[in-house]
Amino acid sequence: MAKNKSSISQADNYQAMGEFWDSHDFTDFDDPTRADVVFEIRDTVRIEAELLAKIEKVAAARGIGAETLINLWLQEKVLANL
């Protein structure tokens, strides 16, 4: 590890990093109020090819992506039916 340093141990070589972690536990540095990992849940929905082509045309005319347009339309429809 030439110029890189371990972010927690500040070790500049593997030996020093190993010595640090031999006497420390990662939970000593964990922040339980902060998420360790953030996931974005995405799903796919099949759209007929001809319908998607029309949606892409409308989206392009509005200067936005098809995915954005579909999400906007779905939000409008859901809110209208609440």
N, C-alpha and C positions, 0 to 999 in steps of 0.2 A: 504494500500500500504506500506508494510514493508520497503524494501530497494529500491524499484523501485521509480524513479522520472519521472515526466512528462517531456518529452524532451524539451519542450519550456518553461513551467512555472517553472520548477525545483522544483515543489511542491512535498513534501514527504507524503502528505495525501490528501484525497478527498476534505476536507474542504478548504485547501489552494489552491488546484487546482481550485475549484469553485470560490473562491474569485478572483483569478488571471483572470479567463475568464469572470467574471462579469465586469471587468474594461479593458479588452483587446478584440481585434477582430482578428480572425485568419489572416485576410488580412494584418495586420501589419507585419506579419512574412512570407508572401508569396513572393516567388521569381518569378516574371512573366517571367524571362528568362529561367526558368527551367520547364520542363514538370512535371505535377503533377502525370501523369500515363503514362506508356509506354505499348502499346499493341503489341503483335505479332500476326499478322493475319495468320491463317493457314486454309487450306481447305483440303478436302479429295477428292480423285479420286478413283473410283472403278476400280480394276484391276482383270482380270480373275485369278482364283485360280491357274491354271496351269502355266500361265505366271509369276505370282508372285513367285511361287516355283522356276522357272528357274532363275529369277532375284535374289532371295535370295541365290541361289547356286553360282551364279557369284560373288555376293557381298561377300559372305563368303570366297571364294577363294582369293579375293583381300584384305580381312581383314577389310572390312568396312560394315556398315549397308545397308540394302536394300534401305532405304529412302535416304541415302547419294548418293548411286549409281544412283538411279532414278533422283535425282536432278542434278547430274553431266551430265547424258545423256541428260536431257531436256535442260540444259544450252547449251551444245554443239550443239544440234539440232536448238535451237532458234538462236544462234549466227551464225550458218552456213546459216540461211535463212534471215538474216537481209540485 
